[in-house]
Amino acid sequence: MRPRGTRTREWFGLFVLLLAASATSTSLQVPVPGRGTSRPNAAPGEPALPPTLTPVFEFHSSFWMNLHHFLYHQARGLAASSPTDATGELHIQPVGAELTPVEAADWQCALDYYRAEFAGRDLVFSTDLVRIKNRLAELQNARDLQQSGLRPELVAVLERAAAVYRRHWWPAHDLQNRLWVAEAAALVERFGPPLAEKLAAVYQTPWPAGRIWVDVTLYAGRTGAYTSLDPLHVTLASAEPRNQGLAALEVLFHEASHALADRVRETIEQRFRARGSPIRRDLWHAILFYTTGEMVRRTLHEAGEQAYLPYAFRYGLYVRGWEQYLRLIEQYWKPYLDGRADFERALTRLVNAF
């Protein structure tokens, strides 16, 4: 898939201009008929674009997904003047003082429900929260949730809170999401194709076919982004400081790489079982962080960006219990990334070093 010269640039420029003016429109797909972004079907008279390794992220800023994540965030008590807490989790200051008594009661009812039902659960590991998230993503901006199939009490809570959220928070949240997408889409357009090729080659797994669904919300859990599989569904926080600038590129491709890493995880587990040793179940994720960061760094370096520091190094992931992982990854996995070892041997030697 090749960029269509001036026409691609005109489309993208038009999109960015329309973005700031269309904050009341609640669903977002990037209409760029070029590389690395969501795009419409070929225009009449144009040939269909052939399938390639080009990554295609379909971005959505949808009402119900944002309301759900914002209620979860507020129910966890993460409202403060500082942008993050000691664990790095994002804080967002509520508008509470501007609510009418009726609105305050409706919003408090929703918060009470979310505190009781969801605040103590993890967005990634709670099957119920993943199911709710996937269903709300399908509904996007539906007028109501009566046909959603969700629990009646959850539907009642969300619909009661919807008018409050739409009046006080949603326009600003939607605009923030759209501005983030404009910057992220430009990065994917520029760097996405070579980066996707590198990652598919490393994991020896085809890049995910079709469009990768990305819901952009103001808040997306304590890590700022998370992914569920079957179907592949990325949720990413537009207000998260760790997701800004060039880091947006790494976060997107890290999350998408969850769909590529099965062979790494399975090989690690097999090698630990063969040794009769406890499985280091987060080792594959440490490898995922290192691999995405390194491939992003190399891709940016090839394009003249000399000083990119990968996410895991910038935010200290390897000084929070992963110090040994980093040492062994650099000793045994990096030679594979450099083309000096094969996949199986690299992981076998890495596991045997424990």
VENMOGI-V911532 format. One record per residue. OMEGA is omega in whole degrees, 0 to 359 (* if undefined). Layout:
omega->OMEGA
omega->OMEGA
This chain:
omega->184
omega->175
omega->183
omega->172
omega->184
omega->183
omega->178
omega->182
omega->179
omega->178
omega->185
omega->178
omega->179
omega->180
omega->182
omega->179
omega->180
omega->185
omega->183
omega->183
omega->188
omega->185
omega->180
omega->176
omega->198
omega->178
omega->190
omega->167
omega->186
omega->187
omega->182
omega->180
omega->181
omega->186
omega->166
omega->177
omega->172
omega->184
omega->177
omega->174
omega->180
omega->179
omega->179
omega->179
omega->178
omega->177
omega->175
omega->180
omega->184
omega->176
omega->178
omega->175
omega->183
omega->178
omega->179
omega->178
omega->177
omega->185
omega->178
omega->168
omega->188
omega->190
omega->188
omega->177
omega->180
omega->177
omega->181
omega->182
omega->179
omega->176
omega->178
omega->179
omega->183
omega->179
omega->178
omega->176
omega->184
omega->177
omega->181
omega->181
omega->179
omega->184
omega->180
omega->175
omega->185
omega->179
omega->181
omega->183
omega->186
omega->173
omega->177
omega->181
omega->179
omega->180
omega->192
omega->185
omega->183
omega->182
omega->171
omega->178
omega->179
omega->178
omega->180
omega->179
omega->179
omega->181
omega->180
omega->177
omega->179
omega->179
omega->180
omega->180
omega->181
omega->176
omega->183
omega->189
omega->195
omega->190
omega->180
omega->181
omega->180
omega->181
omega->184
omega->191
omega->177
omega->180
omega->181
omega->180
omega->177
omega->179
omega->179
omega->180
omega->181
omega->180
omega->178
omega->177
omega->178
omega->183
omega->178
omega->187
omega->180
omega->182
omega->178
omega->184
omega->186
omega->180
omega->187
omega->186
omega->176
omega->181
omega->183
omega->182
omega->177
omega->178
omega->181
omega->180
omega->182
omega->181
omega->177
omega->181
omega->189
omega->183
omega->179
omega->181
omega->183
omega->182
omega->192
omega->187
omega->192
omega->181
omega->180
omega->179
omega->180
omega->178
omega->177
omega->179
omega->185
omega->177
omega->178
omega->181
omega->180
omega->180
omega->182
omega->180
omega->178
omega->178
omega->179
omega->178
omega->185
omega->190
omega->189
omega->184
omega->179
omega->180
omega->178
omega->179
omega->179
omega->184
omega->177
omega->179
omega->180
omega->184
omega->180
omega->183
omega->179
omega->174
omega->182
omega->180
omega->176
omega->183
omega->177
omega->184
omega->179
omega->172
omega->179
omega->180
omega->181
omega->182
omega->181
omega->177
omega->188
omega->179
omega->178
omega->178
omega->174
omega->186
omega->169
omega->184
omega->178
omega->8
omega->176
omega->187
omega->181
omega->171
omega->191
omega->185
omega->180
omega->182
omega->182
omega->180
omega->182
omega->182
omega->187
omega->177
omega->181
omega->178
omega->177
omega->179
omega->181
omega->181
omega->178
omega->184
omega->172
omega->182
omega->179
omega->182
omega->173
omega->179
omega->182
omega->197
omega->182
omega->183
omega->177
omega->182
omega->182
omega->179
omega->178
omega->181
omega->178
omega->182
omega->177
omega->178
omega->180
omega->179
omega->184
omega->184
omega->174
omega->182
omega->173
omega->193
omega->176
omega->181
omega->180
omega->181
omega->174
omega->177
omega->179
omega->178
omega->183
omega->185
omega->180
omega->180
omega->181
omega->179
omega->175
omega->180
omega->181
omega->180
omega->179
omega->179
omega->178
omega->181
omega->177
omega->176
omega->194
omega->197
omega->182
omega->177
omega->183
omega->186
omega->186
omega->177
omega->182
omega->186
omega->167
omega->180
omega->183
omega->173
omega->179
omega->179
omega->180
omega->182
omega->180
omega->178
omega->182
omega->181
omega->183
omega->176
omega->180
omega->181
omega->189
omega->183
omega->180
omega->176
omega->175
omega->178
omega->180
omega->180
omega->183
omega->178
omega->177
omega->187
omega->185
omega->182
omega->181
omega->181
omega->178
omega->180
omega->179
omega->181
omega->181
omega->180
omega->179
omega->*
